[in-house]
Each structure stands twice: as structure tokens, then as C-alpha cells.
Amino acid sequence: MRYAPAILVGRLVRFAARLRKPGGGSAIPGLIVNRIAPGYLRRTLSGFPQGLVVVSGSSGKSTTTKMLVAILRAHGVDVFTNPSTANISQGLTSALLERADWRGRVPGDMAVLEMDEGHGAVVMQGVDARAVALTNVMVDQIDRFHDSDMVAGMLAKIAARAHEAVIMNADDAYLERIAAKAGPDITVHRFGVSQSVVDQAPRGLGHTETAATRLAAGDGVVVESVQGRGAVLNDGRSFATIELPARGVHYAVDAAAAYATAKALLGERFSADTTARALNGIPPVFGRGERVTVRGQQVEFVLVQNPTSYQLNVDSIEPGTEQILFAMGSDVRDPSYFWRTDASSLRRVAIVSGSKAPEAALMLAYDGVQVDRVEPDLARALDDFLASPAPAAGAKTIVFTADSMRRTRAHLGLTGAE
């Protein structure tokens, strides 16, 4: 009863926000509720019968979370989760409001939540998690996270809230140092890749500091091989051959993270076969290699958020892709932190757009990429890009940062596809 007035206000705000902007305004109700009922988020997160599971890290949070939820549901667990765009405090509260009854209670046996590194460190103050899964530490948005030590410190605060298990990437030296500080009552579970996978990755794994040794099969879940969208996982007892939602070693690592976390949570109930089937049925997450049909044409969306994800995702674009639109938006306050990346594999970009289009076009030109046109008006760029003839092979591909992604989806009427 104590949160009933706040729930009512939050729902009225959500209704008004959606009248003003259909498909938008998702974080506004959470912002209001957090201000008038600051204890609601923490209390609700602590109320799930089988506990709270948090997924955080510099990159891979959204895909890992979606994979983990699919695995748990395939095992019969009723899971509450948040959309990938709702990983900060007000977004989390808004996601809870979507499912809460008038008393504020949210149905579900377990909550599996993706959390932004910075906001998660604050949200988890006073909240215990059953388990925390950490994906990696990478050079991230320098306007928010000044260096990797700062990111690792935030992740350590989140990991410290786990009372049962921490699941971490054994290939990341920063995370290994966090794991070494786990208490005696905390079980550490690991995932990683084989040396052969590292040898096939010309730019490495993207971590700020990669661990010197690889995880042995039997000590955790190991990505044995990656070929296109296919991967093989080895948990020491069985092999799982899976199809990834998109190309790239980083997606295989996300699958290993979800597999290892589910195994830690389910114990004797865990089935490798059920897990493999669940992973094979997962579509891409909200712009992460996602393919949709728009205006009669196949379009692939590729989201880049920090220098490492930029590099890994650009490298994973299918060679020979003929038509590319590159859009950099206002979320990139200082485009210079992308300059250390190499986009030369793109070879040619049809249109560069977004509020940072001139800077993006200059950066691509220095990488030797031919830029046919610079069009800062994203709506016009999208319309013209989609109106051009379909490529002879492959799909039209849109590479964008988060701000341009949101604007693209809104312009194309894809706001409900999350």
C-alpha cells in the first residue's frame, strides 16, 4: 500500500508521455517515481522469490541478458527482465512499473537485469543480488568513464552485492582481480575462449587488459570455436553447438556468459541440450546485428557504443557489403575517442549522417573509406538510402551510435520492436 500513490502517478505520467510521443518517454515515469518514492526500486528488486541476477560490464550486457533470460525460461523459470534500453535507475523503475500491480508488486520467480556500470553501482547500494555476471572491462565512453580503472571500480561495487555467485570473464584481467577479492561464501564461475579462438581474432578480444592465460575446459564454459554465426561451447562435460544471433566472436562470448550464469543458477536442473535449443532460437538484440524488412528492403542494424564495440562490430560486417549508411549522433560528445579505431574494412559508405556527420566523415576518410555523401539530416538520409535500388548481394547496412539508433527506429516506425 505504501507505494500505491507513486504507482498511480507513474502510470499517469507514462500514459501522458506516450500520448505525446508514441513509443517514447519510457524513462520519464521511472524518474518521477524514483523522486517521490525513492525506496521503491530497491524494495522491489529485493522481493523476487528466487532472487536478483545482475548482468553488467562495458559491452555485451544486452545480448548476454537476453540469452540468459531465454535459457532460464526454457528451464521453466518465470523471469522478469528489463529492455536493453532501460538499464539505468529510472529505466529500471519504468520497466518494473510496466508489470507492477497497484501495490507495486511485480510477478516473477527471478529478476534478471542488465545494469549500466555507473548507475548499477549506485542502484545496488543496499540491494543484495543472488548472482552478478560481469562481461568485460573495455575502453569506454571517455566523457562518462575516464579510464578502465574507474569502470573496474564500479563493477567491483556491483559484484560486492552478490551473496551467492559471481560469474566472470576469465579472459579479462580486470575481472580476474575482482574475482580474487570475492568472499569465502561466494562461488566464482568463469567463462572464456580457447587459444585457437584468440589466434583467429586479429585484433584480439577487445579487453583493456587481456589475461595472460586461457580458461581450461572443465574450469568453466569455454568457446572452443567460432565460424561465422556458428560456435561450439564446452563446459567440461558436454559440447553445445549453437547458432549466434549475429557474426562475431563477441557474440559467442556473450553466449558463454549466459550459459555459465544459467548453469550456476540452476545447478542440478541445468540441461545443456535445453540451453543449446534456447540459444539457437534467439534473435539479435535491438540493433546488435538485427535484420528487419523496411519498406520492402532487408536492412541490417549495427550499433556501436564505444571504441571497442565500434571496432569489433565494424570488423564483423560481412565483407563486400555494398550499401552502408553511417550515422553518428549527439550521444558522441567527443568523436575523437573513436579515432584510434580502424574502419578501413568498410571500403565505401554511401551516406554519412547524424549530428556529428562531418566529424564522422572525416574520420572515415582518414581510414581510406570512400564517402559518397554527407547528409546531416538523418531522416532525409534514411529516406534516400532506402529509396535507392537494393544491393546485388547482402543487405543494406546501417551503422549507428545510440542516439542515431533511437532516431532511426522512430523515423522508420520500429519503436515497438524492442
VOGU-3710 file (C-alpha; in Angstrom, 3 decimals, decimal comma):
1> mryapailvg> 0,000/0,000/0,000  2,817/2,460/0,778  3,782/2,712/-2,900  0,256/2,778/-4,369  0,164/6,591/-4,836  3,588/6,555/-6,533  2,497/3,708/-8,833  -0,629/5,645/-9,804  1,354/8,807/-10,555  3,922/6,829/-12,543
11> rlvrfaarlr> 1,256/5,218/-14,698  -0,455/8,535/-15,365  2,881/10,031/-16,403  3,581/7,036/-18,652  0,152/7,420/-20,293  0,720/11,136/-20,880  4,233/10,576/-22,242  3,004/8,016/-24,740  0,182/10,272/-25,899  2,758/12,957/-26,617
21> kpgggsaipg> 5,274/10,616/-28,232  4,082/7,099/-29,132  6,746/4,546/-28,275  8,822/7,111/-26,401  9,172/8,623/-22,940  9,898/5,260/-21,328  12,240/6,611/-18,640  10,089/9,562/-17,522  7,695/7,564/-15,270  10,652/5,938/-13,533
31> livnriapgy> 12,296/9,311/-12,957  9,123/10,646/-11,309  8,567/7,556/-9,145  12,198/7,492/-8,006  11,795/11,067/-6,778  8,505/10,674/-4,922  9,160/7,111/-3,661  12,970/6,697/-3,518  12,758/3,316/-1,784  10,534/1,647/-4,383
41> lrrtlsgfpq> 13,266/0,433/-6,735  15,438/-1,124/-4,028  12,494/-2,725/-2,232  11,065/-4,240/-5,415  14,409/-5,580/-6,621  14,789/-7,398/-3,303  11,360/-9,039/-3,490  11,745/-11,829/-6,062  11,463/-15,345/-4,524  14,462/-16,786/-6,425
51> glvvvsgssg> 16,477/-13,616/-6,164  18,003/-10,940/-8,345  20,639/-11,557/-11,026  22,590/-8,590/-12,389  24,468/-8,501/-15,703  26,939/-5,645/-16,159  30,140/-4,710/-17,960  31,421/-2,404/-20,664  29,940/-4,333/-23,575  27,709/-7,343/-24,256
61> kstttkmlva> 25,231/-6,702/-21,426  22,110/-6,618/-23,576  22,811/-9,765/-25,585  24,006/-11,723/-22,538  20,892/-10,733/-20,590  18,559/-11,733/-23,408  20,324/-15,065/-23,814  20,253/-15,777/-20,080  16,550/-14,974/-19,822  15,782/-17,301/-22,743
71> ilrahgvdvf> 17,756/-20,148/-21,133  16,078/-19,743/-17,744  12,607/-19,555/-19,265  13,337/-22,687/-21,295  14,029/-24,383/-17,949  10,642/-23,268/-16,601  11,727/-20,237/-14,554  9,331/-17,265/-14,552  11,720/-14,364/-15,194  11,206/-10,626/-15,012
81> tnpstanisq> 13,701/-8,646/-17,083  14,273/-5,143/-18,390  14,603/-3,960/-22,001  18,158/-3,238/-23,081  17,340/0,484/-23,246  16,221/0,510/-19,583  19,485/-0,245/-17,793  19,770/2,912/-15,655  17,819/3,670/-12,472  14,824/5,483/-13,984
91> gltsallera> 14,654/2,988/-16,844  14,670/0,078/-14,396  11,847/1,648/-12,400  9,844/2,262/-15,577  10,318/-1,377/-16,575  9,061/-2,502/-13,156  6,024/-0,199/-13,456  5,087/-1,923/-16,714  4,447/-5,158/-14,785  3,633/-3,976/-11,265
101> dwrgrvpgdm> 0,182/-4,331/-9,718  -1,400/-1,374/-7,893  0,569/-2,247/-4,749  3,852/-2,180/-6,673  4,442/-5,935/-6,681  5,998/-7,426/-9,817  5,264/-11,044/-10,794  8,104/-13,466/-11,431  10,273/-16,042/-9,659  13,524/-14,298/-10,517
111> avlemdeghg> 14,671/-10,940/-11,841  17,468/-10,838/-14,421  18,504/-7,261/-15,035  21,033/-5,604/-17,288  22,604/-2,676/-15,454  24,746/0,168/-16,693  28,097/0,111/-14,889  27,823/3,585/-13,382  24,146/3,530/-12,477  24,340/-0,078/-11,293
121> avvmqgvdar> 26,973/0,800/-8,714  24,506/3,329/-7,251  21,296/1,281/-7,633  22,834/-1,741/-5,910  23,657/0,159/-2,737  21,527/-1,578/-0,148  20,313/-4,256/-2,594  21,571/-7,847/-2,470  21,877/-9,895/-5,636  21,835/-13,649/-5,750
131> avaltnvmvd> 24,404/-13,544/-8,557  26,320/-10,976/-10,586  27,631/-11,690/-14,092  30,386/-9,421/-15,425  31,120/-9,364/-19,152  34,304/-7,293/-19,580  36,183/-4,047/-18,990  36,884/-2,088/-22,153  37,954/1,430/-23,041  34,555/3,072/-22,851
141> qidrfhdsdm> 32,839/6,440/-23,235  35,524/8,801/-22,019  33,041/11,571/-21,222  31,445/9,241/-18,633  34,161/6,755/-17,723  37,537/8,449/-17,666  39,581/5,243/-17,588  39,241/1,496/-17,181  40,232/1,594/-13,513  37,110/3,668/-12,917
151> vagmlakiaa> 34,922/1,131/-14,737  36,504/-1,768/-12,840  35,845/0,022/-9,553  32,152/0,376/-10,416  31,889/-3,289/-11,399  33,619/-4,302/-8,163  30,916/-2,439/-6,207  28,205/-4,318/-8,099  29,964/-7,672/-7,626  30,253/-6,999/-3,901
161> raheavimna> 26,453/-7,155/-3,633  26,351/-10,828/-4,742  25,624/-13,215/-1,868  25,842/-16,499/-3,789  27,869/-16,310/-7,006  29,931/-14,118/-9,304  30,209/-15,164/-12,942  33,044/-13,504/-14,808  35,048/-13,401/-17,996  38,305/-15,251/-17,323
171> ddayleriaa> 39,966/-13,580/-20,320  39,645/-10,150/-18,700  42,495/-9,376/-16,292  40,498/-6,632/-14,544  37,673/-9,065/-13,767  40,094/-11,699/-12,525  41,347/-9,181/-9,974  37,755/-8,504/-8,889  37,123/-12,259/-8,574  40,228/-12,650/-6,400
181> kagpditvhr> 38,588/-10,398/-3,812  35,365/-12,424/-3,580  34,436/-13,503/-0,068  34,740/-17,118/1,158  30,984/-17,675/0,813  30,898/-16,563/-2,825  31,380/-19,097/-5,610  33,212/-17,768/-8,676  32,203/-19,233/-12,040  34,121/-18,449/-15,214
191> fgvsqsvvdq> 33,706/-18,335/-18,977  36,211/-17,599/-21,723  37,552/-18,549/-25,123  40,100/-21,090/-26,293  43,530/-20,101/-27,547  42,520/-21,064/-31,081  39,697/-18,518/-30,971  42,139/-15,830/-29,829  44,522/-16,785/-32,625  41,720/-16,276/-35,166
201> aprglghtet> 40,869/-12,795/-33,820  43,375/-10,414/-35,478  42,504/-7,538/-33,143  42,256/-9,657/-30,024  39,253/-9,772/-27,685  38,935/-6,052/-27,107  39,571/-6,043/-23,357  41,568/-3,200/-21,873  43,841/-5,859/-20,374  43,569/-9,453/-21,565
211> aatrlaagdg> 44,543/-12,189/-19,115  47,800/-13,968/-19,909  46,326/-17,479/-19,904  43,176/-19,067/-21,286  40,497/-20,868/-19,310  40,755/-24,660/-19,399  37,686/-26,723/-20,278  36,328/-28,081/-17,032  37,179/-24,893/-15,147  34,291/-23,059/-16,749
221> vvvesvqgrg> 32,466/-22,603/-20,041  34,861/-22,265/-22,976  34,156/-21,058/-26,518  36,042/-23,737/-28,441  35,458/-22,389/-31,941  33,637/-19,668/-33,873  32,846/-19,838/-37,568  30,563/-17,147/-38,977  27,413/-17,350/-36,885  28,236/-20,812/-35,553
231> avlndgrsfa> 30,025/-21,544/-32,276  30,860/-24,510/-30,066  30,763/-24,211/-26,263  32,447/-26,701/-23,899  31,500/-26,855/-20,217  33,885/-29,713/-19,436  31,160/-32,344/-19,592  29,396/-31,661/-22,866  29,681/-29,664/-26,068  26,944/-27,350/-27,298
241> tielpargvh> 26,833/-26,352/-30,954  24,900/-23,122/-31,286  23,921/-20,517/-33,846  24,700/-16,959/-32,793  22,275/-14,066/-33,356  24,944/-12,247/-35,383  28,517/-12,677/-36,618  31,459/-12,090/-34,300  33,490/-13,684/-31,514  31,972/-11,212/-29,042
251> yavdaaaaya> 28,545/-12,781/-29,540  29,994/-16,214/-28,803  31,479/-14,814/-25,577  28,035/-13,443/-24,663  26,586/-16,918/-25,199  29,259/-18,448/-22,953  28,474/-15,847/-20,273  24,763/-16,673/-20,377  25,467/-20,424/-20,394  27,795/-20,185/-17,373
261> takallgerf> 25,384/-17,972/-15,436  22,414/-20,248/-16,077  24,486/-23,270/-15,054  25,433/-21,551/-11,790  21,823/-20,585/-11,039  20,092/-23,833/-11,986  22,506/-26,359/-10,504  21,219/-29,899/-10,986  18,265/-28,613/-13,010  20,591/-27,337/-15,751
271> sadttaraln> 20,363/-29,101/-19,117  22,969/-28,467/-21,815  20,538/-29,601/-24,518  17,781/-27,273/-23,315  20,305/-24,451/-23,138  21,549/-25,054/-26,684  17,979/-25,064/-28,024  17,228/-21,811/-26,224  20,362/-20,127/-27,563  19,656/-21,284/-31,108
281> gippvfgrge> 16,265/-19,572/-31,083  17,402/-16,104/-30,022  17,077/-13,228/-32,493  19,528/-10,317/-32,367  19,032/-7,663/-29,691  17,827/-4,183/-30,641  20,351/-3,132/-33,272  23,051/-5,693/-32,488  23,282/-7,313/-35,923  19,488/-7,196/-36,173
291> rvtvrgqqve> 17,937/-7,642/-39,629  14,475/-6,307/-40,455  12,441/-5,663/-43,570  11,863/-1,941/-44,021  9,964/-0,517/-46,962  10,382/-3,786/-48,793  14,148/-3,994/-48,279  16,306/-6,088/-45,945  18,224/-3,816/-43,589  20,861/-4,800/-41,035
301> fvlvqnptsy> 21,395/-2,578/-37,983  24,822/-2,395/-36,348  25,138/-0,466/-33,073  28,496/0,962/-31,970  28,818/2,497/-28,489  32,480/2,697/-27,546  35,776/2,312/-29,422  35,965/-1,429/-28,834  32,380/-2,205/-29,858  32,923/0,062/-32,867
311> qlnvdsiepg> 35,953/-1,962/-33,912  34,505/-5,413/-33,217  31,193/-4,687/-34,932  32,666/-2,948/-37,966  35,064/-5,864/-38,399  32,145/-8,313/-38,250  30,218/-6,686/-41,116  30,109/-9,142/-43,975  32,945/-8,469/-46,445  31,724/-6,979/-49,689
321> teqilfamgs> 28,682/-5,268/-48,185  27,759/-2,804/-50,912  25,494/-0,240/-49,298  26,244/1,291/-45,892  24,797/4,287/-44,063  26,904/5,508/-41,145  25,189/7,743/-38,556  26,873/9,339/-35,557  24,588/11,208/-33,161  24,693/13,637/-30,264
331> dvrdpsyfwr> 25,450/10,882/-27,732  29,046/11,016/-29,001  30,022/14,277/-27,324  33,653/13,980/-28,371  34,118/11,982/-31,610  37,892/11,992/-31,115  37,748/8,912/-28,893  36,778/6,867/-31,972  39,883/7,959/-33,878  42,017/5,065/-32,669
341> tdasslrrva> 39,690/2,583/-34,430  40,142/1,375/-37,996  37,102/1,277/-40,271  39,041/0,632/-43,470  37,266/-2,712/-43,945  34,089/-0,806/-44,870  35,857/0,477/-48,013  32,863/2,577/-49,134  29,972/4,302/-47,326  27,017/5,632/-49,300
351> ivsgskapea> 25,858/8,256/-46,777  27,271/9,628/-43,530  24,615/11,260/-41,368  23,632/12,379/-37,864  24,505/15,479/-35,847  28,202/14,513/-35,921  28,211/13,681/-39,648  31,116/15,980/-40,651  33,385/14,583/-37,924  32,391/11,004/-38,768
361> almlaydgvq> 33,008/11,543/-42,483  36,456/12,979/-41,797  37,342/10,037/-39,581  36,226/7,545/-42,244  38,162/9,396/-44,920  41,358/9,120/-42,877  40,725/5,357/-42,728  40,658/5,282/-46,518  36,887/4,794/-46,747  35,200/6,357/-49,774
371> vdrvepdlar> 32,285/8,543/-48,621  29,769/9,272/-51,373  27,660/11,827/-49,490  27,445/13,684/-46,188  23,846/14,403/-45,134  23,422/15,658/-41,534  19,612/15,374/-41,738  19,143/11,765/-40,610  15,523/11,465/-41,733  16,416/12,592/-45,256
381> alddflaspa> 19,455/10,319/-45,305  17,358/7,316/-44,277  14,668/8,021/-46,853  17,197/8,400/-49,660  19,206/5,354/-48,559  16,151/3,120/-48,525  14,821/4,530/-51,790  17,956/3,541/-53,705  17,980/0,166/-55,518  18,643/-2,944/-53,444
391> paagaktivf> 22,220/-4,244/-53,461  23,116/-7,126/-55,723  24,204/-9,146/-52,689  23,658/-8,922/-48,956  21,567/-6,365/-47,101  21,636/-2,624/-46,789  23,513/-1,913/-43,567  23,066/0,981/-41,144  25,876/1,557/-38,645  24,832/3,952/-35,883
401> tadsmrrtra> 25,550/5,196/-32,402  22,830/5,069/-29,726  21,260/8,472/-30,410  21,062/7,829/-34,151  19,706/4,330/-33,459  16,775/5,746/-31,482  16,068/8,369/-34,130  16,321/5,782/-36,909  13,878/3,423/-35,272  11,420/6,226/-34,543
411> hlgltgae> 11,593/7,516/-38,120  11,097/4,033/-39,554  8,247/3,201/-37,166  10,193/0,469/-35,353  9,786/1,882/-31,829  7,837/-1,154/-30,634  10,375/-3,743/-31,800  12,352/-3,897/-28,541
//
